[in-house]
Amino acid sequence: MTSREDEALARAAVTALTDQLALTPKPGLPDRSHPTHHTLRWSAKALAPGLAAMAAAARRTGEPTPGLRAELGAIGRCTEHSVALAGGGHRGALWTLGLLVAAAAMDPGEATATAKRIVAHPDKGAPRRPSRGSSVSAKYGAAGARGEARAGFPHIRRARAVLTDAHTHSRLNALLTIMSTLQDTELLYTAGPTGLRHVQAGARGVLEAGGTATATGSKALTALTTDLHNRGWSPRGSAGLLAGALFLEALPATPAPGKRR
């Protein structure tokens, strides 16, 4: 049974995801102007029961044990099915937010470190058939979603250092910070290593131009957005990590390392 605290964590995670979806313009990613925006917002709400159940499991267990890892995996697979019925999407965000919600239920001030301890255990109930992301990770030696979690979500920590406020420019700069270095397996699958480096360089170019709040940076962002749209390349891994950063920013008294409230 979930508590009010578990449901509040789930709501905060869904809000973080819908805030990420509404952010405009996001290069290569669905935003408020995209035809799928309303469907994605609707299916995001289907994450809430599963996320609350993950928080409840973590709160009940109290430690990042192998048993908790297995329970979170089982809940995640059921939640994926519910989301698919509601319109689909959000698989990467579910992985990130599920781990962070569970970790926050145990220790909100050390959520990324606790998530790292959770994924140190294998999910024995996971399908043996490798996912697309894990296959791409193995092919190119990329960390992928699991590697990011096992490292304690370094890109989320970097994004949070950029999130100085809730304004659009701050959030876009945080997204670009993730994109500039993340080995995004979705990009590796669709564009290969050369395409990944191209996107990383484009994101760095916007930041080096002063970020999205400057005229030069805004122009560079528009060019990058048009380029990725024309190529059909989507940095979906970065979007899920931004949602994770927004979720942690919404929690009380959980400042990022080196950052004051």
C-alpha positions in Angstrom: 0.0 0.0 0.0 1.3 3.4 -0.9 1.4 6.4 1.5 0.8 10.1 0.9 4.6 10.5 0.8 5.0 7.9 -1.9 2.2 9.4 -4.0 3.7 12.9 -3.6 7.0 11.6 -4.9 5.3 10.0 -7.9 3.4 13.2 -8.6 6.6 15.2 -8.4 8.3 12.8 -10.9 5.4 13.0 -13.4 5.4 16.8 -13.1 9.1 16.8 -13.8 8.5 14.7 -16.9 5.6 16.9 -18.2 7.7 20.0 -17.6 10.4 18.4 -19.7 7.9 17.6 -22.4 6.6 21.2 -22.4 10.1 22.7 -22.7 10.4 24.5 -26.1 12.3 24.4 -28.4 14.2 21.1 -27.7 16.5 20.1 -30.5 15.5 16.7 -31.9 12.9 16.1 -29.1 9.1 16.5 -28.9 8.1 19.8 -27.3 4.9 21.7 -26.8 4.6 22.4 -30.5 5.0 18.7 -31.5 1.9 16.7 -32.7 2.5 14.0 -30.1 2.7 16.4 -27.2 -0.8 15.8 -25.8 -0.4 12.0 -26.2 2.9 12.0 -24.4 1.5 14.2 -21.6 -1.4 11.8 -21.2 0.8 8.6 -21.1 3.1 10.3 -18.6 0.3 10.3 -16.1 0.2 6.5 -16.4 3.6 6.4 -14.7 2.2 7.6 -11.4 0.8 4.4 -9.9 4.0 2.5 -10.7 6.3 5.2 -9.4 4.3 5.4 -6.2 4.6 1.6 -5.8 8.4 1.8 -6.3 8.6 4.5 -3.6 6.5 2.3 -1.3 8.7 -0.7 -1.9 11.8 1.3 -1.2 10.3 2.8 2.0 9.2 -0.6 3.2 12.6 -2.2 2.5 14.7 0.7 3.8 17.9 -0.5 2.1 19.1 -1.0 -1.5 19.0 -4.8 -1.4 18.9 -7.4 -4.2 15.3 -8.0 -3.3 14.4 -4.3 -3.7 16.2 -4.3 -7.1 14.1 -7.3 -8.2 10.9 -5.7 -7.0 11.6 -2.4 -8.7 12.3 -4.2 -11.9 9.0 -6.1 -11.8 7.0 -3.0 -11.0 8.8 -1.2 -13.9 7.8 -3.8 -16.4 4.2 -3.7 -15.3 4.3 0.1 -15.6 5.7 -0.1 -19.1 2.7 -2.1 -20.1 0.3 0.5 -18.5 2.1 3.3 -20.3 1.9 1.5 -23.6 -1.9 1.2 -23.2 -2.0 4.9 -22.5 -0.2 5.9 -25.7 3.4 4.8 -25.1 6.8 6.4 -24.7 8.8 7.3 -21.6 10.7 4.1 -21.3 14.0 5.9 -20.6 12.4 8.3 -18.2 10.7 5.5 -16.3 14.1 3.9 -15.7 15.6 7.1 -14.4 12.6 8.4 -12.5 11.8 5.0 -11.0 15.3 4.6 -9.5 15.3 8.2 -8.3 11.8 8.0 -6.7 12.8 4.8 -4.9 16.1 6.3 -3.8 14.3 9.5 -2.6 11.9 7.5 -0.6 14.9 6.2 1.4 17.1 9.2 1.4 16.1 12.3 -0.5 19.4 14.1 0.2 21.4 11.3 -1.4 19.1 10.1 -4.1 21.7 9.7 -6.9 24.1 7.9 -4.6 21.4 5.6 -3.3 20.2 4.8 -6.8 23.8 3.8 -7.6 23.6 1.3 -4.7 20.3 -0.1 -6.0 21.5 -0.8 -9.5 24.7 -2.4 -8.2 22.5 -5.4 -7.8 21.3 -7.3 -10.9 17.6 -7.5 -11.8 17.3 -11.3 -11.9 13.8 -11.0 -13.3 14.8 -9.0 -16.4 14.2 -10.5 -19.8 17.3 -12.3 -21.1 16.9 -10.9 -24.5 19.1 -7.8 -24.7 17.4 -4.4 -25.3 18.2 -2.1 -28.1 20.0 0.2 -25.7 22.1 -2.6 -24.2 23.0 -3.9 -27.6 24.1 -0.5 -28.7 26.1 0.0 -25.5 27.9 -3.3 -26.1 28.6 -2.5 -29.7 30.1 1.0 -29.1 31.3 0.7 -25.5 28.9 3.4 -24.4 27.7 3.6 -20.8 24.0 3.6 -21.7 21.2 4.1 -19.2 22.5 1.4 -16.9 26.0 2.7 -16.9 24.7 6.2 -16.1 22.8 4.9 -13.1 25.8 2.7 -11.9 27.9 5.9 -12.0 25.4 7.8 -9.8 23.8 9.8 -12.7 26.8 12.2 -13.3 24.9 13.9 -16.1 22.0 14.7 -13.8 24.4 16.2 -11.3 25.9 18.4 -14.1 22.5 19.4 -15.2 21.5 20.4 -11.7 24.5 22.7 -11.4 23.1 24.6 -14.5 19.5 24.8 -13.2 19.8 28.1 -11.4 16.1 28.7 -11.7 12.9 27.4 -13.2 13.1 29.6 -16.3 13.1 28.1 -19.8 16.6 29.3 -20.6 18.0 27.6 -17.5 16.3 24.3 -18.3 17.3 24.4 -22.0 20.9 25.0 -21.0 20.7 22.1 -18.6 19.5 19.9 -21.5 22.3 21.0 -23.7 24.8 20.4 -20.9 23.6 16.8 -20.9 23.6 16.5 -24.7 27.1 17.9 -25.0 28.8 14.8 -23.3 26.2 12.0 -23.0 26.8 8.9 -25.0 23.2 8.7 -26.0 22.4 5.2 -27.2 19.4 6.3 -29.2 21.7 8.6 -31.2 24.3 5.9 -31.5 21.6 3.6 -32.9 20.2 6.1 -35.4 23.3 8.1 -36.3 26.3 6.2 -35.2 29.4 7.6 -33.5 29.9 10.3 -36.1 26.3 11.5 -35.6 26.6 11.4 -31.9 29.7 13.6 -32.0 27.9 16.0 -34.4 25.1 16.4 -31.9 27.5 16.8 -28.9 29.4 19.5 -30.8 26.2 21.3 -31.7 25.1 21.4 -28.1 28.5 22.6 -27.0 28.3 25.3 -29.7 25.1 26.7 -28.1 26.6 26.8 -24.7 29.9 28.3 -25.9 27.9 31.0 -27.6 26.6 32.1 -24.2 23.7 29.8 -23.8 20.1 30.1 -24.9 19.5 33.4 -23.3 21.9 35.2 -25.6 21.1 36.3 -29.2 24.1 34.2 -30.5 23.2 31.2 -28.5 19.5 31.4 -29.5 20.5 31.5 -33.1 22.8 28.5 -32.6 19.9 26.6 -30.8 17.6 27.3 -33.7 20.2 26.0 -36.2 20.7 22.8 -34.1 17.0 22.3 -33.8 16.5 22.6 -37.6 19.5 20.3 -38.2 18.3 17.5 -36.0 14.7 17.8 -37.3 16.0 17.4 -40.9 18.2 14.5 -40.0 15.5 12.7 -37.9 17.9 12.4 -34.9 16.6 12.4 -31.4 18.6 12.6 -28.2 16.0 10.8 -26.1 18.4 9.7 -23.4 19.2 13.3 -22.6 15.5 14.1 -22.2 15.0 11.4 -19.6 18.0 12.6 -17.6 16.7 16.2 -17.7 13.4 15.0 -16.2 15.4 13.3 -13.5 17.3 16.5 -12.7 14.0 18.5 -12.6 12.6 15.9 -10.2 15.5 16.2 -7.8 15.3 20.0 -8.0 11.7 19.8 -6.9 12.5 17.9 -3.7 13.0 19.9 -0.5 16.5 20.3 0.9 18.4 18.4 -1.8 20.9 20.9 -3.3 23.3 19.6 -5.9 26.9 19.3 -4.9 28.6 22.7 -4.8 25.2 24.5 -5.2 23.5 26.7 -2.7 19.7 27.1 -2.3 
